[in-house]
Amino acid sequence: MDRFSFLNAAHTAFFADLYEQYIQNPDSVEPSWRSFFQGFDFGQANYGSDFIGEQVATIATGNASNGHVSEKTQKEFNVLRLIDGYRTRGHLFTKTNPVRDRRTYSPTLALENFGLSSDDLNTVFDAAKMVNMQPSTLAEIVKHLESVYCQSIGVEYMYIREPEVIEWIKNRLDINDNQPNFNPDQKKNILRKLNEAVSFETFLHAKYVGQKRFSLEGCESAIPALDALIESAAEKGVEQFVMGMAHRGRLNVLANIFGKNTQNIFSEFDGKDYDDDMHFDGDVKYHLGLTSDRLTDSGKKINLNLAPNPSHLETVGAVIEGIARAKQDRNHPNDISKVLPIAVHGDAAIAGQGIVYEIIQMAKLDGYKTGGTIHLVINNQVGFTTNYLDARSSTYCTDIAKVTLSPVLHVNADDPEAVVHAMLFALDYRMEFGGDVFIDLLGYRKYGHNEGDEPRFTQPKLYKLISKHKNPRDIYAEKLKQSGVIDSSYVKELEAKYKAKLDENLEESRKKDLTVITPFMKNVWKGFDQVSDDVMLKKVNTTFDKNELTEIAKTICELPSDKKFISKITKIIKDRNNMYFENDNLDWAMGELLAYGSLLKEGFDVRISGQDVERGTFSHRHAVVKVEDSEEEVVLLNDIKDKKGNFYIYNSHLSEYGVVGFEYGYALASPNTLTIWEAQFGDFSNGAQIMIDQYISAGEDKWNNQNGLVFLLPHGYENQGAEHSSARMERYLQMCAKHNMYIADCTTPANFFHLLRRQMKSNFRKPLIVFTPKSLLRHPLAVSKIEDLTNGQFQEILDDPNVADKKAIKSLVFCTGKVYYDIIAKREELNRNDVAVIRLEQLFPLAVDQIKEIIASYPNVDDYVWAQEEPKNMGAYSFMLMNFDLVKLRLASPKAYSAPASGSYERSKRRQANAIAMVFDKTLFQ
């Protein structure tokens, strides 16, 4: 008997189920069946549909004479392949482009490509059960597949590896043939929101001719979709909605989704100055954010947040993830689904900006996941003047979604019901699986990149089509009229009523002289002051009770006795115990960990992330230690008795740009969390330069947003080459002005302890950039006493503690950071008691009054020196020249170079030695 004779006896439904199982996981089926299915796939892929049939069975059985499969079974197979073809490739043949034909893909979904023909259309196939139908004719099966996969919505999902997810999506799509099924009231609501979207843009176009607004025209169906998302999300328990988007459609979203008073929008268009109470410079209207509360139609309250952002595309995507995570950690740690992030992209931006990849790689990481983000792409098929064929190599702009195996829905923006339907699918998926989902809203851009641009310069054919194309509201209204849902006057009445309200608000806005900008997340920041640089220099009480500090030290200096750790870890923890309880010489790591512990005791949260932060790049922190045999994680700071705050520490993926954006967002939403990002080496922060330039240094001035994010940037010349020496201090200092941030370069564990505590104990928040040491982590002189922590405070300037007679000092040397220890070592070697070294522990705001007092205390100085290990054109020298004129400074440093340091160990040492020698010898020049 032939070993594959079971084929003809198998019931086709069972056969279909098994093939379905094989498609999802070949190894899950019995070897004989797997062999047969492999033969079928081989025949289809290599010889085409004409080969399917007896040849398939021949390949599967290896027996041409006895391997015959009945024609009916062969046809059932072919129908299954057809179904799989639609599921896998149907999205390529959808009607999703509203203004022009799609590209042609082959092979098509023609029956002939699957071993079927028109002769089979009336044949009933059991394979219909695979699409949740009763046994049906091929014609009925094809009609169903066309409706599900090839109308206004194209779906990509077959690359997902979890069978239960695939099955959920298949079943969800089969409901109502994946077609919207809204009642008349729901359809009228879609039309109402669509009218608001269209009328808003029309009104602005008429009243503010040629002004930039980055209109939504061509993709207005995004407004009813977002409206439906909020209404439905609230019903599913979502309480907070965090959204980030670029320019296009932003004003429309603010007005018609977030409820921003259009009077304020009109004031922004009129270019009025800001309210007298607003001590900031502001930003253009299509960069501003808003926080509002909305009451849904069913009476549910939902908090809406649209984050402000600069022109730099996709940056805000990282920020909103951080905001969402902070809200989840603080308010909903047991049900993160209650905070929903949604990122609105442009098609050229999501395909072209590398930060999108960095953000998407966060989606499932413990330190950064937010329970799934809904990504909405406003796809107008052109980026400024660049056609989509020149803007990406991928088939779709959303192909980045495949990184996290997230489903993608491509939707025709002219079909608002389909758009709303797709959005509700996305919400259900996110709530069910806690994963990302993408909607590619394919529309067009009615005008140029901005409303003063001429798009026909570069896309004359496309814009000829667009100029003749009806807007989505009018298309939809005509459809509703034909189906009897509305009459011919309905839209005119909607439009007139909405326009009357806009006219009224325009008139009212022009009675006001100033523009009022509503602060973003105002409630979160209640109780915090906004301050200038003079207030930033006032002393803050950062003392901490010695007994409580000792209790913290006991906890972090003792490993669990029932667990085994590698000997080096055991020694490190034992050394910490000795330094606190026997020697009273605390090193940098001990000062840092005690700062965190003290804040946790006081009720502040602490969050640290970055590459390798759990151990620390230089193996100093060991905030997380691993059990030797199991790699179980032990976090001693979590064992602090009666702590009121939470400690979070996460090794990040190898990203600076995305992670810094995330942490900025986290700090923005959680001012009572000490939020820290540490660079692996300080100059690696230049990978996040856009976040530094556009958010950290200027966010308060542009958007009135305080932020307390801390940067820890390892900095110091230890002869390790150009990329492991400088954190590019000069760049940060160049960005400093008025009251925007702190810049510090500490030299003692105690000062670092108080600096970190000051960040939380102040009643305001500023970004803090700290140039942290490498060699000083274990330097025998870079230690502090317990008393320095418990009773001290942060010292912006440190006078020389080793000067016995200030009148004997002839040279007064100013420096910052690790070079101080190099200078005093040389001073001791030369026995130069006429030189004093002053440390600027905080460079901005510069404590000029304190420096003046120190200068006055050295009456006989005739030589003032600025010493640095960085080249002349780097480091803090140029900053000091601009901001310090009390005395004329002589420079002691390496000469100007293009690279921060030499790659040669010997050359680097020589340059360093020469710079130190210049401190003590006026005759030496660069």
Secondary structure by P-SEA (a helix, b strand, c coil): cccccccccccaaaaaaaaaaaaaccccccaaaaaaaaaaaaaaaccccccccaaaaaaaccccccccccaaaaaaaaaaaaaaaaaacccccccccccccccccccccccccccccccccccccccccccccccccaaaaaaaaaaaccccccccccccccaaaaaaaaaaaacccccccccaaaaaaaaaaaaaaaaaaaaaaaacccccccccccccaaaaaaaaaaaaaaaacccbbbbbbcccaaaaaacccccccaaaaaaaaaccccccccccccccccccccccccccccbbbbbbbbbbbccccccaaaaaaaaaaaaaacccccccccbbbbbbbcaaaaaccaaaaaaaaacccccccccbbbbbbbccccccccccccccccccccccccccbbbbbbbccccaaaaaaaaaaaaaaaaaccbbbbbbbbbbbccccccccccccccaaaaaaaaacccaaaaaaaaaaaacccccaaaaaaaaaaaaaaaaaaaaaaaccbbbbbbccccccccbbbbccccccccccccccaaaaaaaaaaaacccccccccaaaaaaaaaaaaaacccccccaaaaaaaaaaaaaaabbbbbbbcccccccccccccccccccccccccccccccccccbbbbbbbcccccaaaaaaaaaaaaaccccbbbbbbccccccccaaaaaaccccccccccccccbbbbbbbcccccccccccccaaaaaaaacccccbbbbbbccaaaaaaaaaaaccccbbbbbbbbcccccccccccccccccccccccccccccccccccccccbbbbbcccaaaaaaaaaaaaccccbbbbbcccccccaaaaaaaaaaacccccbbbbcccccccccaaaaaaaccccbbbbbbccccccccccccaaaaaaaaaaaaaaaacccccc
